[in-house]
Amino acid sequence: MSDAARQAHWQSVYTIKSAAQTSWNRPHLDHSLRLIDSLHLAAAAPVLDVGGGRATLDAARQRMGAAGVQVRWLCADILEVDLPAAHYALWHDRAAFHFLIDAAARDAYVAHAAHAVRAGGRAIIATFAADGPERCSGLPVMRDAATALATCCAPHFECIADNREEHHTAAGATQPFTYVLLRRRGGTAIVTESASC
């Protein structure tokens, strides 16, 4: 799918469905927030949230109010956007990576993340689990077990923890997700955390 076709597809989804009607909608990303809290990041640590989408982006801006001036809001293709090198302490992606279905796009994504995340920084990536849906919003998706997802991100990142979440959609479906918590290789020594990757 070309960039223009991909953008047109998502604009159509956003036009047809309200935020609450999208399958990925959650009032709070509890699982992601627990993982983020476990990292004990400094309040000023730079964080990149990939794949916020129209609904989440608009809602986030409204919730943040005046504090939103501290946020750099980007609306761009994650494979194309120009990000600063070795800048982010955390890269967070819940449900964008699984739309990259060919190896070249996945490799480009991981290289982009490796460029942007500082040594010792973390990445949280969540995709549909191996037994998750084969399509989402009319598009085919990749499904990953934790070991496969960790392998996709090597050698730039090492997996330090993984787990599974059962996401319940507004339509009543259950979508299993695989989460991996990754550490950007290089720099300081590895912090040991419970892991099964």
C-alpha positions in Angstrom: 0.0 0.0 0.0 1.4 3.4 -1.0 1.8 6.2 1.6 -1.1 8.1 0.0 -3.3 5.0 0.0 -2.4 4.3 3.7 -3.2 7.9 4.7 -6.5 7.8 2.8 -7.4 4.5 4.4 -6.9 5.8 8.0 -8.6 9.1 7.3 -11.6 7.1 6.1 -11.6 5.0 9.3 -11.4 8.1 11.4 -14.3 9.7 9.5 -16.6 6.7 9.7 -15.9 5.6 13.3 -15.9 7.6 16.5 -13.1 7.1 18.9 -15.2 4.8 21.0 -16.1 2.6 18.0 -12.5 1.8 17.0 -11.4 -1.7 18.0 -8.2 -0.4 19.6 -9.9 2.1 21.9 -9.3 2.0 25.6 -10.1 4.7 28.1 -6.8 4.0 29.8 -3.9 2.0 28.6 -3.5 0.3 31.9 -1.0 -2.4 30.8 1.2 0.2 29.1 1.0 2.5 32.1 2.0 -0.2 34.5 5.1 -1.0 32.4 5.9 2.7 32.1 5.5 3.3 35.8 7.9 0.3 36.5 10.7 2.2 34.6 10.7 5.1 37.1 11.6 7.6 34.3 12.5 11.2 35.3 9.6 13.6 34.9 11.4 15.4 32.0 12.5 12.2 30.2 11.6 12.4 26.5 9.0 9.9 25.5 7.6 9.1 22.0 4.2 7.5 21.7 3.9 5.9 18.3 0.5 5.5 16.6 -1.6 7.7 18.7 -4.0 8.2 15.8 -6.6 11.0 15.4 -8.8 10.0 18.3 -6.1 9.5 20.9 -4.2 12.6 19.7 -7.2 14.9 20.0 -8.2 13.5 23.4 -4.7 13.8 24.7 -4.4 17.4 23.7 -7.7 18.2 25.4 -6.7 16.3 28.6 -3.3 18.0 28.8 -4.7 21.5 28.5 -2.0 24.1 29.1 0.6 21.4 29.8 0.3 20.4 26.2 2.7 23.2 25.2 5.5 21.0 26.5 4.5 18.3 24.0 5.8 18.2 20.4 2.8 16.9 18.5 3.7 15.0 15.3 1.3 13.7 12.7 3.6 11.7 10.4 4.4 8.2 9.1 6.7 6.7 11.7 8.9 5.2 8.9 9.3 8.7 7.3 9.4 11.2 10.2 12.7 12.8 11.0 13.5 12.1 14.7 16.5 13.2 16.7 19.3 10.7 17.2 19.7 9.0 20.6 17.1 11.2 22.1 14.2 9.3 23.6 14.2 7.6 27.0 11.1 5.6 26.0 9.5 4.6 22.7 5.9 3.4 23.2 3.9 1.7 20.5 0.6 -0.1 21.2 -0.8 -1.5 18.0 1.0 0.3 15.2 3.9 -2.2 14.5 1.5 -5.0 13.7 0.3 -3.2 10.6 3.8 -3.5 9.1 3.4 -6.9 7.3 6.6 -7.1 5.2 10.1 -7.7 6.5 11.5 -4.5 4.9 9.0 -2.2 6.6 9.6 -4.0 10.0 13.4 -3.7 9.6 13.0 0.0 8.7 10.8 0.6 11.8 13.3 -1.1 14.1 16.2 0.9 12.6 14.2 4.1 13.0 13.6 3.2 16.7 17.2 2.3 17.2 18.2 5.7 15.8 15.9 7.6 18.0 16.2 5.8 21.4 19.2 6.6 23.5 21.6 3.8 24.7 20.0 2.1 27.7 16.6 3.6 26.8 13.5 1.5 26.7 10.9 0.5 24.1 7.5 -0.9 24.8 6.0 -2.5 21.7 2.6 -4.3 21.7 1.2 -6.2 18.7 -1.5 -8.7 18.2 -0.5 -12.0 19.8 0.1 -15.2 17.7 -3.5 -16.1 18.3 -4.8 -12.6 17.7 -6.9 -11.4 14.8 -5.5 -11.6 11.3 -7.0 -8.3 10.2 -7.8 -4.9 11.8 -9.7 -2.0 10.4 -9.8 -3.8 7.0 -6.1 -4.4 6.8 -4.0 -7.5 7.2 -1.7 -7.5 10.3 1.2 -9.5 11.6 0.7 -11.5 14.8 3.7 -12.1 17.1 4.7 -14.3 20.0 7.1 -12.5 22.4 10.2 -14.4 21.2 9.4 -13.5 17.5 8.8 -9.8 18.4 12.0 -9.7 20.4 13.9 -11.3 17.5 12.5 -8.6 15.1 14.0 -5.9 17.3 17.5 -7.5 17.7 20.3 -6.7 17.6 19.5 -3.1 18.4 17.3 -4.0 21.4 17.2 -6.8 23.9 14.0 -8.0 25.5 14.0 -7.7 29.2 10.3 -8.6 29.9 7.2 -9.7 28.0 3.6 -10.4 28.8 0.2 -10.8 27.3 -3.0 -8.7 27.5 -6.5 -9.6 26.6 -8.0 -6.5 25.0 -11.8 -6.3 24.9 -13.2 -4.2 22.0 -16.3 -2.0 22.0 -17.9 -4.7 19.7 -17.4 -7.4 22.3 -14.5 -9.2 20.7 -11.4 -10.3 22.6 -8.0 -9.4 21.0 -4.9 -11.0 22.6 -1.9 -8.7 22.6 1.8 -9.5 23.1 3.9 -6.8 24.9 7.6 -6.7 25.0 9.7 -4.3 27.1 13.0 -3.8 25.3 16.3 -2.1 26.3 18.4 -0.2 23.7 21.8 -1.9 23.5 24.9 0.1 24.2 25.9 2.4 27.0 25.2 1.4 30.6 25.0 -2.1 32.0 21.8 -4.1 31.7 19.3 -3.8 34.5 17.9 -7.3 35.3 14.1 -7.5 35.2 11.8 -10.4 35.2 11.8 -11.7 31.7 10.7 -14.7 29.6 11.7 -13.4 26.1 
